[in-house]
């Protein structure tokens, strides 16, 4: 199966830097798409591992970064597409030549495959490329550090400066502490699987360069656990969407308490008002316009590109900071016990993080099995 089919991508055939419409005087005028309007207030990343789609959107000028995750790496490795098969073969050759022992070959091949994909993406976008540490190390700080340093070393050996790469780590206590140490070494980190406020605060206190909260999955949990009922569906107005409210709270806390060095980049989107109408698909995105960054999958980028409806900026740094009601948490550097107690009290964050880690572990095991066959 081709990777494009696996990811159900929508190619930006109709996306242009601007669009022509007819003015009241009958002469052509230029109308900005919603994608262009959003890109003017929020830095945009594309959330896919499909190289063709990344290249096409990069040409529009609307996206600057690209994010991948274990699902995308697994799909690339298993796609059968000749280019991705070549990545797998290159990763296997590299691992056989550089691993310290038989047991380390498979592990190194896994890391190298993620880097092979990243090395192609870095040619296509001018900004950050995210590469994730093996999700199974999410509760092991020492191993997260070792794998992260090795990933960066492989990029640097290929001439890619570490400033271009974001090492992705899960928003566990151990992952966040690994980020604390890596940031001191000049290795920039993306703390992912953020489902609760306390994870975001701890990541900022650790100096992480970027966090990825998941408003859509937060909304999923609340919808399944007592959302407003409308025609049998648990739905929200976008401004009341629990995922939107969580990201707004994080954004406001960062702006109010001097965490401007940590980028808030939401990912994983859902329609606030229910899945029945395609017009609702970008509800959360529109409600968070103005946040530092967003990473958006191709189908939603295409939906934004196809609309010329006005898009108002929803988040402003000064306004958000003034509205923040949260005091500094943990005296500015919370303890492990404070973090764990607060995370335990947030049932949504605890549940969704466990689900996310387990889902990525499953994808990692699929890929590991395929690589083991090649080894």
N, C-alpha and C positions, 0 to 999 in steps of 0.2 A: 504494500500500500504506500502510495506516495505521501510524503510528509504534508504536502498542501492539503490533501484529502483528509489526512488524519487530524489536522488542526481546523478543518472546516473554514479555511480562510476566505476572506472577501478581498479581492485585489482592487486597488484604487484606480481603476481604469478611467473613471470620470473625475478624479481629483485633479485640480489645477491650482496654481497659486492664487488665482482669483477667477470670478465668474462674470459673464456679461448678462445684464438684464436690460430692460427697456425703461428709460426714465419717462417722467410725465410729458416731456417735450418730444418724445419719440426717438431720442438719440440713445445709443448704447451707453450704459454706465456700468461701473464695476461693483458687484455685490459680494461681500465676503461670506464664505460658508461658515457654519458653526465651528468647524474644525479650525479655520483660520482665526476666528474670533477667540476661541479657547486658547490657541497657541500664542496669542498676543498677551495673555494674562497669566498663563501657566506653562512652564516648560514641560514638553510632552515626550514620553518614551513609548516605544511600541513593545507590546508584550507577546512575543512569538519567537519561535526558533526557525521560521521559514525565511531563508535568505533572500528569495526573490521578492517576497512581500516587504521585508525590511528595506531592500534596495529601492523599491518603487516608492514607498512612503518617504524615505530619506530624500529622494529627489524633489518632493513637494516642498521641502523646507519646513514642514510643520512638526516633524519629530527630530530630536537630536540624540536620544539615547535608545538603548535596547535592553530589555530584561529577559532572562531565561530562567527556567527552573528545572528540577529533575524530570518533570513530565516531558518538557520539550526536548531535553537531552535524550531521554529514553525513546521518544518518538523518532528523533533523528537517527539514532543508532539502529532502530528496528524498521526504518521506512522502506528500505530497498532501493531508494534513490541512489544513483551512482555517486553523486557528490558526497552523500552522507556515509555511504559504504566506504569511500576513500578515507573519511575522517576516522572511522572505526579501524580500518587497516593501519592507518598512520599511528593511532593511539596504541594499538597492539604492538607494532614494531618498536615504538618508543619505550613502552613498558618492558619489553623483553631485553632491550639494550641497556636500560638504566635502573631496573629494579634491583634491590639489594639481595633478595632471595626469592625462592619460588612463591612463597605465600604473599609477597608484596607485589607481584606482577599484576594480578587482577586489580588490586586497589589502585595502583599507579595508572593502569589502563583506564579505569573509571575517571580519575581526575584528568588525565590527558585528553580524553574524549570531550569533556566539558570545555577544556581549553582550546582544543581544535575548533570547536564551534565558535567560541569567543574570538579566536584569531581571525576568522572570516567576518564576523559581525563588526569587529573594530575597524575594518576597512570600509564599512558602509555608513557608519554614523560618526559624527564628530565628537560626541560626548561620551558618557559612561557606558560600559558594558558590564553587566552583572554576571558573576559566575558563582554558583553555590557550592559550599562545602558539603560533603556527603551528609545527608540529613540524619543518618544514623549516629553521627557524632554530636547531636544536639544537646546531649547531657554530659559531654566530656570536654572540658575546657582545653586540656592539654592536647588532645587529639585534634580538636578544632583548630588550635594554633598551628600545629604541625602541618595539617592539610592545607590551611590557608596560606602559610608561608611557601609551601611547595607550589601551589597554584600560581602565586605571584612570581616566583622564581622562573616558572616555565614561560609565563608571559614575557618577563624581562629578557630571558634568553633569546626570545624571538623579536626583540627590539621594541616591545610595547611597554611604555612607561607605566609604572604602577598607579600613577594618577588617573589613568584611563579606566582602571578596573575597580569595580565594587565587589568585594567578597561578601557573598550572602551567607548569613548565619541566622538560625531560628531565634525567635524572641524568648528563649529560655534564660534562666539566670546564668547558666554556663555559657551560652552563646553570647550573651551581652558582656560577660567578663572577658571572653576571648576578644571581642571587639575593642574593649578598653585597652588591652595590651597591643593589639594590632594597630590601632590608631596612633599610639605612641611611636610606632615604627614607621609611620607614614603609609600604612596599608589601610585604605579606606573601606568602610564596611556598610553593608545594607542589612539592617535587622528586619527580617521578614516574618511572616505569620504573626503580625500584630493584631490582636483582637480586643485589647483592653488598654485603658488609659495608663495603668501602672507599668506595662511593658514599654510604652512610649517614653514615659518619664525616666525609667531606668536606662534606656538606650541613650537618651540625651545626656544624662548625667555621666555616662561612660564615654561620651564624646563621639558616638557613632556618626558617621557622615550622613546617613540617610536611614529612614525607617519606611516600611511598607505596611501601613494598616489596611485591612481588608473590609471596607464598609459593606460590600454585598453579602459577605458571609456573616457579618454581625447582624445584618438585617434578616438573613435566613433564620438565624437562631431565634431572634425575637418573634419573627412571624410564626415559627413553629411552637413558640412558648407563650402565646397570649397576645398576638398582634390584633389590631383593629379588624373586625370582620366586615367585609363588603362583598356581597354576592358569593359568600362562601370562601373568600380568599382573605388571607391576612395581608393587609396593605397599609401604606402610610402615604400621606402627602410628603413630597421630598424633604421639606424643611423639618418634618417630624420623624423621618427615617432614622432609626437608632444608629445605623452605620454612619450616616451623614453627621449626626449629632456627636458621635464619638470622635470623628476626624476633626470636626470644628473645635471640639474641646481641646484636643491635642494641639492643634494649630494655635489656638489662643494662648495655651499654657506656654508654648515655645516662644511666642512673640512677647508675652508679658514677663517672662523670667529669663531672658537672655540666652535662649538656646537657638540663636539664629544660625549657628554652625551645623545644626542637624536639620536636614531637609525632610519635610513631610511629603511623602509620595504615595498616596493611596493607590490601591490596585484591587482587582476583583470586584466587579460591578454587578448590580442587580436593578431591575425596575422597581422603584419604590411603590408604585401604584398597581403592581401586579403584572403577570406575564402575558395577559391576554391581548394587549394592544402594543404593537411595535413602537408606537410613538413614545411609550414610557421607558424604552430600553436605556436611554441616557439620562434618566432622572437624577441619579446620584452624581453623575459627572457634572451636569449643569448646576446642581445645588452646591457643588464644591469648586466652581470656577474661581480661579484666583489663588488656590492653594499652591504651595511651592512648585510641586511637580505632580504629574499623574503618569501611570503606565496603563495603556489602554490596548486591548486586543484589536486585531484588524476589523472584525465585523462592526464594532462600535465606532472605530475611526471612520469607516465607510459611511455609517449612519450619520455621523456629524458632518462629513463632507458633502452629503447629499441634501442637507438642509441649509437654507439661508435665513432661518428665523433668528431674530435678535437674541443675543446671549449676553446677559448682564453679569458683571463681576460680582460674585457672592461673598468673597472673602477679601478683606483688606487688612494688612498687618496692624496698623494703628488702631483701627476699630476693634479688631479681635482682641488685641492686648488690653484695651480699655474695658472690654466686657468680661475679661477673665475673672472668675471668682475663686479659682483654685489657689491656695497658698503653696509655697515651695514645699515639695514633698520630701520627707526624710531629712530635713535640714540641708538639702542640696546634694546629698550623697547617701541614698538609703542603704540600709543593711540588707543582707540576704534574707534574714527573717522577716523584715518589713515587706520585702518584695513578695516572698512566698505567701505570707498571710494575706496580702492584698489580692494577689492573683487567685488564691484559693477562694476568696470571697466573690470573685467575678466568675460566676458559673459559665457565662457565655465565653469568656476568654479561655478558661481552662478547657472547656469542651471542644471549642473550635480549634485550638492549638493542637490538642491531641489528635483530632480528626485530620488536620492538615499534615502533621508529621507522619501519621500512619499512611495517608494516601501517597505521600512522596516516597516513603520507605517501600511501598508496594511497587512503584514505578522503578525505583532503584534496583530492586531485586530482579525485576524483569530484564533490565539491561545487563545486570551482572551475570545472569544466566546465559544471555546471548554472547557476552564477551568470553565467558568461561569456555563455551563451545569452540570459539576461535583460538583459544589458548591451548 
